[in-house]
Amino acid sequence: MVTGASRGIGRAIAVDLAARGYSLVLTARSLHGGAVFDGTTQNDDIAGIELGGSVEATATECRALGCEVLAVAMDLTDEASVRTAARAARERFGAVDTLISNAIYQGPGVNDHIADLPVELARRVIEGDAIAPLVLLQELLPGIIASGRGVFVQLTSGAATLVPKAPSGEGGWGVAYAMAKGAVHRVAGVLHAEHARDGVRAYSLNPGHVTTEVMKRRAERAGREVTGRGPEDTVATVAWLLDGSAAAAELSGQEVIARDVARALTDPDR
């Protein structure tokens, strides 16, 4: 299962795994596109823009590569929706042995300053970015364990562990996003401690600064150059982690930096 598969990192991972022969469950907030960006603060000047891509479009790409795909709508802020998506996956495939938890909540509260942040929005961000992945993992964990080779990959962020160099809007991030990412960042280590004996491997995967569609649109609006990298390093790292070499197994329970793994894959002497 790859969550947040309609665009960006999630879509790129899904297409790569399809090419490698995986059967896939793909999720996003809606199936057929037409998503409207809600902004990441209460007064975001690009709120309302339409976002490209859809989980059905990604599924179509993956099916063209010969794999079986289930596309499911999943709203991270709605626990019932998360559980329904997991149960649909189990109904189709019997079990899910690998979970790539990539989706994040996008909406007001993510980057609001502390003084401006309504507590109900902070709860929504944490619900989407930390609680939803836990609910999904709990639903799928029996199949992950039963496989004897299950893998959990949680996409994390520098916001989970670093002090921002500036406030949100000036190069930093909001407190709710940092709190949510800090919480979900700890799941892989605990999962490893509890279930490494069952053959389960778990990772917090830091993709680094990857350019998103929203970043591009924001830069265009401000008349500045787009910064960041593509998803290639993250895609290569996910494939390497899932392949399960001894080196990958040794990293279970830890934070993995995609850029470092990608460099090592292209230059083993680094």
C-alpha positions, 0 to 999 in steps of 0.5 A, a space after each residue: 500500500 502506498 498512501 498519497 499516491 495521486 502525485 509527487 513522491 507517492 505517485 513516483 514510488 507507486 509507478 516504480 513498484 509497479 514496474 518491479 512487479 508489486 501488486 498495489 493498493 493506492 490511496 489519496 483523498 479523492 479518486 478522480 482528481 480535481 483536488 483543490 489546495 486548501 492552503 497550509 495557513 488560514 490566510 494562504 494566498 494560493 489556497 483554492 488552486 487546483 492540483 493535478 493528478 489523481 490516484 486513478 490516473 496513477 493506478 492506470 499508469 501502474 496497470 499499464 505496467 502489468 500489475 494488479 492495482 486497487 485505488 481507494 479514497 482515504 481521508 487522513 482526518 477521518 478515522 472511519 475512512 482510514 479503516 475502510 481503506 485498510 479493510 478494502 485492501 484486505 478484502 482484495 488481497 487478503 493481506 498487505 505486507 508492505 506499507 509506504 506511509 507517504 500521505 500528509 494532511 494539507 490544510 490550514 494549521 500546518 504552517 500557522 504560527 503558534 500565536 495564530 494556531 487554533 487548537 482544533 487545527 493543530 489536532 487536525 494536523 496531528 490526526 492526519 499526519 500521526 494518528 492516521 498512519 498509526 490507525 492504518 498500521 494497526 489495521 494492516 499489522 496482522 498481515 505484515 507480521 504473518 508475511 514474515 517479511 513485512 516492511 513499514 516505511 514512514 516518510 518523515 521530514 527534517 521538521 521532526 528533529 530539527 530547529 527551523 532556521 526561520 519562521 514559517 513563511 520565511 523558510 521554516 515550518 509551523 509548530 503543528 507540522 513539527 509536532 505531527 512529524 515528530 510524533 510519527 517519526 517515532 513509530 518505526 523505532 517502536 515497531 522495530 523493537 516490538 516486531 523485528 523478531 517477526 521478520 518485520 522491518 521498519 524505517 523512517 525515510 527522510 526524502 530531503 527537500 523534494 519539490 512539490 506541485 504546491 512549491 512550484 505554484 508558490 514560487 511562480 506566484 512569488 516570481 522566484 526560482 523553484 528549489 528542491 530535488 525530484 523524487 528519484 532519490 526517494 524512489 531508489 531508496 524505497 526500492 532498496 529498502 524493500 529488496 531487503 539486503 543485509 545492509 538495509 536490514 541493519 537500518 531497521 528502526 532508524 531514520 534513513 536519509 534518501 540522498 545518502 542511500 542514493 549516493 551510495 547506490 551510485 557510488 558504493 565506495 562513498 
